[in-house]
Amino acid sequence: QGATTAGAASVTATYNAAMPSIASNLPQKTGYTFNGYFDAASGGTQYYKADGTSAKNWDKTAATTLYAQWKCVTPSITAQPQSATYKQGTEATPLSVTATAEGANMSYKWQKSTNNSNWNDISGETTNTYKPSTSDAGTTYYRVIVTNAAADCQTQATSNVATIVVNACYDAVNVVK
């Protein structure tokens, strides 16, 4: 679920008054954005906003546990894989993607297609780079799916498509009559 650092251990609230600010002591959880404190683990009434300020006046007459609620961070792709053209059998420059998701561990899944419509995972390609093959002439489309790998998150972003064209390489032949 990711590492969590606790926020304020306790606060003293006054009945029918705004909640005291905890802005300087917010909880953090790897791969997530703090969404506020609520009186239920899911749903419920919000008492603190994401910035640690009061969302509602305290209206409980007894001590109550407030629960941190979280929102998954969706990866943002900041550098896309680039299209290129190669001669058959030459070495291709690796395709690469740069993605960010504050505090998140990310996973990568490269895919290819011959028609830019039906996509197949490329077995074993799980890093932010992939070197396409140039052994066969033709056009192949590539993309990568970047996932926030937090256990219960799994938010994704898909890169732009990179088109790799491999031109057939013919040897020059002299024809003598």
N, C-alpha and C positions, 0 to 999 in steps of 0.2 A: 503494500500500500504506500510505500514511500516514507521517508523520514519526516517526523513531525516534531516541531518545537512548540512547546506549550506557550500559551499567552498568559494573561493574568490568572493567577491561581484562584483569587477570589476578589470580589468587589463588594462594597457596601452600597446598597441602593436605598433611596428614600422613597417611601410610598407616594405615588402620584407625582413624582418628579422625574426629570430626564435622567437617563443612566449616566454615571460618571464616565468620562472619556478613558478609553484604554488604547488610544491611538499609538502610544509609544511602546506598547507591549502586545502586538498582535501575534497570533499563532501562525506558523508556517508549515507547509506540507509539500514535499517534493512532488512536482508535476501538477499541482493544483493551485487555484487562487482561492483565498479565503473569501467566503460569501457572507459572513456575519454569524452572530450568535442567536440561536432560536431556543424556544422552550421545549422542543422535541428534536429527536435525532434526524427526523425527516419531516419536512413540512413545518407546521407549528407557527407560532407568532415570533416575528423577528424583534429582538430587543437591541441588538447592535448591528450597525451597518458594516460593510466590508472595510471601511476606513477607521473603525473603532469608535465612531461617534454614536450617540443615542438614536435609535430608530423609533423608540416608543417610550413613553413614561412607564415607570415600574408600577405594575398593578397587582402584584402578588402580595398576599398577607403572610406568607411563610417562606422560609428558605427554599430556593428552587435551583435545580441544576440547569444551566444553559449549555447548549450543544453547538459546537462549531460545525458549520456546514460548508461544503467545498464545491468548487466548480472545476472541472477538468480543463487543463490548458491545452488548446488545440495548437499543434505545430504550425509555424509560419515558414513557408519556403522563401528564402531571401536570395538564393542564387539557383537558377534553373539549369538542367542539362541542355547542352547546345547541339544543334544539328550539324552534320558534317558530311562531306563526300570523300571517299577513298578509292584508290585503285585496289583491285582484288589482290589479296595476299600481303598488303602493306600493313604496318602496325597502326592501329587506331589509337587516338587519344582517349583516355578514359572519360566516360560521362561522369559528371559529379553533380551533387546537389548540396546546398547548404540550407539547413533548417534550424529554427530556434523554437523553443517552448520553455519559457522561464522555469528553471529548476527541474525540467523533465528529463528522464532517460528516454531516448528515442530509439526506435527500431526502423529498419529499412527493408523494403521488399521491391526488387526490380522486376519489371514485367516487359514482355515484348509482344509485338503483333505484326503480322504481315499485311493487315488491311486497316490498321488504326481503329479497329472496332472490337475485335475479339482479342482479349488479353490473356496471356499465360505467364505464370510466375516463372522466373529463372531460378532454377534450383541452386541453393547455396549462396545466392547473392544477397547478402544482408548487411552491407556497409553502405556508406554514402557515395561510393564510387563503383563503377562497373565499366570494364573494357569490352566493347562489342567486337565480335568476330568479323573479319574481312575475308574469310575463306571462300564464301559463296557470293556471286554477283547478285544484286537485287536491292530492294528497299525494305528496310525493317524499321519499325517504330518502337521507341523505348520510353518508359516512364518509371517513376519510383513512387511508392506509397510510403509516407513517413508517418509513424504511429507514436503517440505518447504512450509509452509502455507501462505506465503506472497500472497496478493490478486491476483496479476496477474502473479504469478510465477508457483506454483504447480509442481516443479521438485521433482522427487521421486527416492528412492533407495529401493531395496527389499533385505531383509535379506537372509541368507542361510536357507535352510530347516532344521528344527529340527524334528527328528523322535522320537515319543513317543510310546513305546511298553508297553502294559498293559497285563500281563500274568494272566490267570484265576487262581483263588485261590480256591483250593479244600480242603475240610476237610478230614482228614484221617479217614477212616472207618475200624474197625476191623471186619473181616468176621469170624464167628465162625461156624464150621461144627458140 
